[in-house]
C-alpha cells in the first residue's frame, strides 16, 4: 500500500495531505522508462565491445579460416613459381639449345602486367591488400605457364623433326679425305693466290685431282646450279632446311639440277679448276641463316677424334688459299 505524504501548512497551522497530479505522475513514469532504456542501450554498447554474439563469433571464425587459406595459397604459389622458374631455366639452356631454338627472353615470359590497375575492383575492403597480392601472383603464374606451355609444344615439334634435322645438317666432308692430305686451306684470313693480299677466306679448300667426286654433306634440295668461267666457276648450292645451306665451287662439272632432292653422300659433281682458281680443288662453305660458319666444325660424322684434331690443326694454319 502506497504511503501517504503530508506537508505542514503554516497558514492553518495544520498538516495537509500532498496531492500528486496525474501529469506529474506521467512525467515521472516517462523519465523512469527513458532512464531504463538509456542505461540498457549504453550497457549493450559497452558489453558488445567485449562480448560477441554467436553469429559474430561464427563470422570471425570463418574470416580467420579464409585468411589462413589465403596464406596457404600464397605459399603454394611461391613454391609453384620456383618450380616453373627451374623449368624455364632448363627450357632456355637445355631443351631449346639442343633443338637449336632461340631462348625465350624474360621480357616475353613476364610481359603484360603493367599499366592500368586491373585490380581496382578489389579495393575498399578490410583485406583488399591480401586478396590483391594473391590475385596478382596467380595471374603472373598463369601467364608464365601459358608461355611455357607454348614453348614445350614447340619443343615437341622440334623433337619430332630432330631425326630429319640430324640427317640434314652438314656432317661429312664433301671430298673423301680419310688421310687428311687434301685440305689445302682453312677458314679465316689467308693470302690470296692471285692478288697476294691478306683476305678473309669464307670456306675450306680441298685439294684433289681433277674429276674427284664431290658429295652432298647432308640431306636437302638443290637451290642453285651455275656454270661460270669467273669467280667461283661452276658451282652448286644445297638448302638443307633448318637454316643450313652448303656451297660447292670450282667444279669441273655438276651432276644435279635445281630443285632436285639429294641425300647425304649423294654425288653432286666433280673437282675442277673452273673460275678464278690456281689448281684443281673444291671450295666448300657452310652457311647458317645469313652467316658463313667454319666448315671444320661440321665433320663430326666423318672423322675419328684423332683425325678431327689433325683437321683442326691443318685448318688453323694461315697459308695461301687456292681461290
Buried (B, 14 or more C-beta within 10 A) or exposed (E): EEEEEEEEEEEEEEEEEEEEEEEEEEEEEEEEEEEEEEEEEEEEEEEEEEEEEEEEEEEEEEEEEEEEEBEEEBEEBEEBBEEBEEBBEEBBEEBBEEBBBEBBEEEEBEEEEEEEEEBEEBEEEEEEEBBBBBEBBBBBBEBBEEBBEEBEEBBEEBEEBBEEBEBBBBBBBBBBBEEBEBBBBBBBEBBBBEEEEEEEBBBBBBBBEEEBBBBBBBBBBBBEBBEEEEBBBBBBBBBBBBBBBBBBBBBBEBBBEEEBEBEBEBEBBBBBBBBBBEBBBBBBBBBBEEEBBBBBEBBEBBBEEEBBEBBBEBBEEEEBBBB
